[in-house]
Amino acid sequence: MAKNNQKCVRMSDEILDIVMASSGDGFNDKFENIVVDFKKTIPEREKRLKVLDVQIADKLKDLNKIEERIRGIKNFEFSLDNIRTNILRINDTTKAIIDVSQIIKTLPVASDKNEIQKNNSKKCIS
């Protein structure tokens, strides 16, 4: 290949080290090999990028499904917590009912309305 162009290039030490580590006889040859290799591999890298884009899209779909499942689990957990709270309230209410029924069992039983009224009036007079 004819080399008709002469250019002066400024670069950092890091870039110079990369160029000098490449294959070739001298700086110009090494630099040219890097550029040509880059040019030749563009289609392959673009193809790989398309594959990666598809994989990323698939992973995003998976992520959305997982997030949806997590939301469902959190809603289920919230519902279970509400059920637990209601069961505790029912338990407390049941204990209160049992306590009241125990108290009621200790009360004297009147045989008729007149006797109840007499007992009530005695209590009021005393």
C-alpha positions in Angstrom: 0.0 0.0 0.0 1.4 3.4 -1.0 2.0 5.7 2.0 1.6 9.2 0.5 0.4 10.9 3.7 2.7 12.2 6.4 1.1 13.3 9.7 2.4 14.3 13.1 0.5 12.7 15.9 0.5 13.7 19.6 -0.5 11.0 22.1 -0.3 10.1 25.8 2.3 7.6 27.1 -0.5 5.1 27.6 -1.6 5.3 23.9 2.1 5.0 22.8 2.5 1.9 24.9 -0.6 0.4 23.3 0.6 1.1 19.8 4.1 -0.2 20.5 2.7 -3.4 22.0 0.9 -4.1 18.7 2.2 -6.3 15.9 4.3 -4.6 13.2 7.9 -3.5 12.4 7.9 0.1 13.5 5.6 2.8 14.9 3.9 3.5 11.5 3.4 -0.1 10.7 2.0 -0.9 14.2 -0.4 2.2 14.1 -1.6 1.2 10.6 -2.3 -2.4 11.8 -4.4 -1.1 14.7 -6.5 1.1 12.4 -6.9 -1.6 9.8 -7.9 -4.2 12.4 -10.4 -1.8 13.9 -11.9 -1.2 10.4 -12.1 -4.9 9.5 -13.8 -5.8 12.8 -16.6 -3.1 12.7 -19.2 -5.5 11.1 -18.4 -8.2 13.6 -18.7 -5.8 16.6 -21.9 -4.3 15.2 -23.4 -7.8 14.9 -22.3 -8.6 18.4 -23.9 -5.4 19.6 -27.2 -6.4 18.0 -27.1 -9.8 19.7 -26.4 -8.0 23.0 -29.2 -5.6 22.5 -31.6 -8.5 22.0 -30.2 -10.2 25.1 -30.6 -7.0 27.1 -34.2 -6.6 25.9 -34.9 -10.2 27.0 -33.4 -9.6 30.4 -35.4 -6.5 30.8 -38.6 -8.5 30.1 -37.5 -11.0 32.7 -36.8 -8.2 35.2 -40.2 -6.8 34.6 -41.8 -10.2 35.2 -39.8 -10.6 38.4 -40.8 -7.1 39.6 -44.4 -7.9 38.9 -44.1 -11.1 40.9 -42.5 -9.2 43.8 -45.4 -6.7 43.8 -47.8 -9.6 43.9 -46.0 -11.2 46.8 -45.9 -7.9 48.7 -49.6 -7.5 48.2 -50.1 -11.1 49.4 -47.9 -10.3 52.4 -50.0 -7.2 53.1 -53.2 -9.2 52.9 -51.8 -11.9 55.3 -50.8 -9.2 57.7 -54.4 -7.8 57.7 -55.7 -11.3 58.2 -53.3 -11.8 61.1 -54.5 -8.5 62.7 -58.1 -9.5 62.3 -57.5 -12.9 63.8 -55.8 -11.2 66.8 -58.8 -8.9 67.2 -61.2 -11.9 67.0 -59.1 -13.7 69.6 -59.3 -10.7 71.9 -63.0 -10.3 71.4 -63.5 -14.1 72.0 -61.6 -13.8 75.3 -63.7 -10.9 76.3 -66.9 -12.8 75.5 -65.7 -15.8 77.5 -64.9 -13.5 80.5 -68.4 -12.0 80.3 -70.0 -15.4 80.0 -68.1 -16.5 83.1 -69.3 -13.5 85.0 -72.9 -14.1 83.8 -72.7 -17.7 85.1 -72.0 -16.4 88.6 -75.1 -14.2 88.7 -78.2 -15.5 90.4 -80.9 -16.7 88.1 -84.4 -15.2 88.8 -87.4 -17.4 88.3 -89.7 -14.7 86.9 -90.0 -11.0 86.1 -91.6 -10.1 89.4 -88.7 -11.6 91.4 -86.2 -9.7 89.2 -88.1 -6.5 89.8 -88.2 -7.1 93.5 -84.4 -7.7 93.6 -83.8 -4.6 91.6 -86.0 -2.5 93.8 -84.3 -3.8 97.0 -81.0 -2.9 95.6 -82.2 0.6 94.8 -83.7 1.1 98.3 -80.6 -0.1 100.2 
